[in-house]
Amino acid sequence: MSAAAGRIHSVLSTQERAILAFEDRYPRHTGIKEERIHLDLQLPPAVYYARLQVLLADPEAEAEHPMLIHRLRRLQRQREDRRKARQQVRRGA
C-alpha cells in the first residue's frame, strides 16, 4: 500500500508541508541543514529524511511541489545508479 493510499485524508499534513518547504529552502545536505532540521522542525534528521522519502512517493506531495519532488526523485535515481555502478566494479563486471 502506498503512503497516500494508507491515509484517511488525501491532503498533506502541516508537518509534511513544512518538510517539503524546508527541503526547498535547504537543498544541500550539510551539518548546518541538520541543525536547522532539529531547530526548525523539532525532528531528528533521521526522521526528517525518512518522512521525506515517503513524500517522494506521495501523489499529493507531487501535486503541491512538482518541481521539488521531480528534482529529489532525479537525485535519488542518480545516487542509485552510482551505487549500482560501484557494485558492478567491485564484482568485476
TACOR-V507398 format. One line per field, one symbol per residue. ss: DSSP state (H for helix, E for strand, C for the rest). phi: phi as a letter, one per 20 degrees, with the letter a starting at -180 (. if undefined). A space follows every 10 residues. Layout:
BEGIN
ss: ???
phi: ???
END
This chain:
BEGIN
ss: CCCCCCCCCC CCCHHHHHHH HHHHHCCCCC HHHHHHHHHH HCCCHHHHHH HHHHHHCCHH HHHHCHHHHH HHHHHHHHHH HHHHHHHHHH HCC
phi: .ffffeefde dfffffffff fffffcfeec ffffffgfff dlcfgffgff ffffffeeff fffecfffff ffffffffff ffffffffff ene
END
